[in-house]
Amino acid sequence: MVLSKRIETTPMTDQVYAMLHEAILNGDLAAGTPLRFKELAEQVGTSTMPVREALRRLEAAGLAERAPHRGVIVKEISLKELVPVYEVRHMLEPQAARLGSLNISAEDCDRMEAEYVLLREAFNEGRVVALLDHDEAILSILYGASGNPVLLQMIQTLWQQCRAYKIVGAQGRLADGDDSLWHYQEELIAAARKNDADAAASISDTSLTDASNRIKEALAGQREG
């Protein structure tokens, strides 16, 4: 991917970080891609120092890592590493769904519904990254209604860490026409409109159980292979 924007108005490190962060989350920079200081600096029109600082921030965010003989690369997360990530998501997200559904407003439910419409459009058109973006927007609205910004931030950080897997996983399920890419969200919005905390937590729990089971099945397949 070519990063063609130049650094102008905001601090250079912030802009370089934002551009790389976006490229990683939308799949333009795939897992394992080398992040070379000089090449990136030339592409964005700055010195290597802001690039180095931006890469340090990406490492701290869990999106980049240093690999032997390769330098800094986009983090490659194994299925084995994903298991604890999803276990923590399983601890946090049903509770966030429960709290959010108790406090969410009708206006926020309308916002969730609008994102859901866009999600279904992305599903029908095979746009994986857009589908994930709208899915996370739906959940962010619900979890944000919990009134606990730390909880939301922790969950969003976990989403970032497993984004590469989510893209690959969604591509496979999209090819199979798997309705789990949208039916949980539909049920979650219905529960939120009723302020049904138990239902919202249960739907979140079931969704994450399904995702965890897919990862564990894939991991078992790797071991057998």
ABEGO torsion letter per residue (X at the ends): XBBABBBAABBAAAAAAAAAAAAAAAGABBBGBBBBAAAAAAAAGBBAAAAAAAAAAAAAAGABBBBBGAEBBBBBBBAAAAAAAAAAAAAAAAAAAAAAAAABBAAAAAAAAAAAAAAAAAAAAGBAAAAAAAAAAAAAAAAAAAGBAAAAAAAAAAAAAAAAAAAAAAAAAAAAGBAAAAAAAAAAAAAAAAGBAAAAAAAAAAAAAAAAAAAAAAAAAAAAX
